């Protein structure tokens, strides 16, 4: 009985780690990180850290924003 419980718990840990791992794909020979689908219950924390920083910049602006503006603000944060 204990072996079955341990085996099931081990399977759950493996599944949880796999779900938490970044999903990657190959595009034109380059490995890219996939972004999770937007769906009810998906938190911002599910995004990779660099996407979270971009989202924070766009949210702070509070309106339409150009890619260049986001890049400039990110460069200021990183330097």
C-alpha positions as CSV (number, residue, x, y, z in Angstrom):
1,X,0.0,0.0,0.0
2,X,2.8,2.5,0.9
3,X,4.6,1.7,-2.3
4,X,1.5,2.6,-4.3
5,X,1.0,5.9,-2.4
6,X,4.7,6.8,-2.9
7,X,4.5,5.9,-6.6
8,X,1.4,8.0,-7.1
9,X,2.9,11.0,-5.2
10,X,6.1,10.7,-7.4
11,X,4.0,10.7,-10.5
12,X,2.2,13.9,-9.3
13,X,5.5,15.6,-8.6
14,X,6.8,14.8,-12.1
15,X,3.6,16.1,-13.7
16,X,3.7,19.3,-11.6
17,X,7.3,19.9,-12.6
18,X,6.5,19.3,-16.2
19,X,3.6,21.8,-16.1
20,X,5.8,24.4,-14.5
21,X,8.7,24.0,-16.9
22,X,8.9,26.6,-19.7
23,X,7.5,25.2,-23.0
24,X,9.8,25.7,-25.9
25,X,9.5,25.2,-29.7
26,X,11.7,25.4,-32.7
27,X,11.1,28.2,-35.2
28,X,13.4,28.6,-38.2
29,X,16.1,26.5,-36.3
30,X,15.9,28.7,-33.2
31,X,14.6,27.6,-29.8
32,X,11.9,30.0,-28.6
33,X,9.9,30.0,-25.4
34,X,6.1,29.6,-25.8
35,X,3.8,32.0,-23.9
36,X,0.9,30.4,-22.1
37,X,-2.6,30.9,-23.6
38,X,-4.6,33.7,-22.0
39,X,-7.5,32.0,-20.2
40,X,-9.5,32.5,-17.0
41,X,-7.4,31.7,-14.0
42,X,-4.0,32.1,-15.7
43,X,-1.9,34.5,-13.6
44,X,0.7,36.9,-14.8
45,X,3.2,34.9,-12.8
46,X,2.7,32.1,-15.4
47,X,4.6,34.3,-17.9
48,X,8.4,34.2,-18.2
49,X,10.1,37.0,-16.2
50,X,11.0,39.0,-19.3
51,X,7.3,39.0,-20.4
52,X,6.3,40.1,-16.9
53,X,8.6,43.1,-17.2
54,X,7.1,44.0,-20.6
55,X,3.6,43.7,-19.2
56,X,4.5,45.9,-16.3
57,X,5.8,48.7,-18.6
58,X,2.7,48.5,-20.8
59,X,0.4,48.5,-17.7
60,X,2.2,51.6,-16.2
61,X,1.7,53.6,-19.4
62,X,-2.0,53.0,-19.2
63,X,-2.8,53.6,-22.8
64,X,-1.5,52.8,-26.3
65,X,2.3,52.3,-26.4
66,X,4.8,51.8,-29.2
67,X,7.3,49.0,-29.2
68,X,10.1,51.6,-29.1
69,X,8.7,53.1,-25.9
70,X,8.6,49.7,-24.2
71,X,12.2,49.0,-25.3
72,X,13.4,52.4,-24.0
73,X,11.8,51.9,-20.6
74,X,13.1,48.3,-20.3
75,X,16.7,49.5,-21.1
76,X,16.4,52.2,-18.4
77,X,15.3,49.5,-15.9
78,X,18.1,47.1,-16.8
79,X,20.9,49.7,-16.8
